[in-house]
Amino acid sequence: MSQPDTSLIGDVRAASRNLVRQFGLMNKTVAGTELALSAVHAIIEIGNAGELSSRQLSARLQLEKSTVSRLVKSLLQRELIHELRCQQDLRVKRLSLTPHGKQTLRDIDRFAEAQVSCALQRLKTDSRLGVLRGLQDYSQALSGVAAAQQFATQASTFTIETGYTPAIIARSVEMLHLYMNRHFGFGAGFESRIAGDLAEFMTRIDSPDNATWRAQHGDNIVGVISIDGEDLVADLGKGCAHLRWFVVSDSMRGSGVGNALLSQALEFCDQRGFRETHLWTVRGLDAARRLYDSHGFQLAEEYLGDQWGSEILEQRFVRQLQQ
């Protein structure tokens, strides 16, 4: 296929931005409702399908599991959907529209149909068909680009491996210490403590409630994360996991490594049935905070601590079991 002309690319981008504005997608609410765009699309997908699981809804909306979980909770609170356990598999919850949800879907359809109808009336018949074909072709092409990019990132850039491997302790400590020293000046005390804690954890790695993952870029470890399912038992009881030693190398930040590692770890927590996953960090790591938020973590407490040699605002985040 030929490379598109540069001016055409600019024109398509400009037209796309204008569509976003004309559809009202820059607003907090859309389609004549008091709902955000994701909620409107969720109601449409559930209504058109009759029933969907959260996993199916996540795939259709192309949203992460934790984001869909919060979306479903919001729709339940608004009494727009029902949530019932599937009789064939009690682990699965089926989502369907309530009478209020069905009326909301009818209102959304009326609004959208009137908007499209008024716009198409301004076009000749041939142009109307051209709009349809163009949108279908362009949408399909964008889907192909997204799929290719995802495949390239996952298959070519890095792989996620699990379990102990030689040098994982040393490499984890190196990445963690370099990062925290650069940002907060943490010194030998921090490095010594995490080295000891991580070495002790690796003696328990065969426990079914413990696991560690690493991102591999060729022969190099470029990210690590661990779940310690035993560490919090004495303080919080069974059923609470501790997410520990999560770090990505400087060279791979923004590549999706952190999201892939965190997704693997939290999937493990949900499969093991941990009712809560806790993590401790320090204030100021904004990129990490956005990642935690996107996966359903909520700030539980914030306090001044001095365990690393100087006073710093420490934070504890908690994520509930996702089903």
Residue, then its C-alpha position, 0 to 999 in steps of 0.5 A: m500500500s502507498q504511503p498517504d500524503t502528509s497533507l492528507i494526514g493533517d486533514v484527517r486529524a483535523a476532521s477527527r478533532n472536529l468530529v470529537r467536538q461536534f459529538g460533544l465528547m469534550n463535555k463531562t456528559v454526552a448524548g443528552t444524558e447526565l452520564a459520561l461517555s464510558a457509561v453511555h457506551a456501557i449502556i448501549e453495549i449491555g442493552n444491545a447484547g441483552e446480557l454481558s459479563s464484566r469481562q465481555l464489557s471490558a473487551r467491547l469498550q477496550l477498557e481495563k478490568s479495574t476501570v470497568s469494575r468502577l464503571v459497573k459500580s457507578l451504574l449499579q448505584r444509579e440503578l441503571i443495571h442489574e448484576l446477577r451471578c451466572q447459574q452455570d458459573l457462579r464466579v461470573k456476574r451477568l450485567s443487564l439493564t434495569p427498566h430505568g436503564k432501558q429507558t435511558l438507552r431509548d433516550i440515548d438512541r433518540f438523541a443520537e438518531a436525531q443528531v445523525s438524521c439532521a446531519l445526513q439530511r444536509l448531504k446528497t444520497d451518494s455522499r450519505l453512503g460515502v460517509l458510511r463506507g468511509l467511517q466503516d473503513y477508517s474504523q477498521a483500519l484504526s483497529g488494525v493499527a491498534a492490534a498491530q501496535q499491541f502485538a509489537t509491544q507485547a511480542s517484540t519489546f519485552t516478555i513477562e516471566t515468573g518465578y526466581t531466576p539468577a540475579i533477580i535479587a541484585r537487579s531488583v535492588e539495583m533498580l529500586h535503589l537507583y530510582m529512590n536515590r535519584h528522587f528522594g536521596f535514599g542511601a545505604g540503609f534503604e538498599s540494605r533493607i530491601a536487599g535483606d527483605l527481598a532475599e528473605f522473600m525468595t526463600r518463600i517463593d514456592s508458597p502458593d500465595n507468593a509470586t514474583w514476575r520480571a519483564q525481560h528485554g532480551d537477556n536484561i531484566v527491565g522490571v520486577i514486581s512481587i506479591d507476598g501473600e504471607d507478610l500481612v497475616a500477623d497484622l491484618g489476617k489471612g486474605c490480604a496480599h502485599l504488593r512489593w518491590f515494583v520498579v521499571s528500569d529508566s529505559m523502559r518507562g512508558s513502554g507498557v512494562g509497568n502496566a503489564l507487570l501490575s496486571q499480572a500481579l493483580e490477576f494473581c491476587d484475584q485468582r488466589g482470592f485475596r480480599e485486599t491488596h496493599l502497597w506502601t509507597v511515598r508521595g510524589l511518584d505521580a506516574a506510579r500513582r496514575l497506574y495504581d489509580s487505573h487498576g483500582f487502588q485507593l489511598a487508605e492513609e498518608y503519614l510522615g515517616d522516617q524509616w528511610g533516614s529522613e522525614i517523608l510522606e508515606q502512603r498506603f494504597v488498598r485495592q479490593l478483590q475484583q470479580 
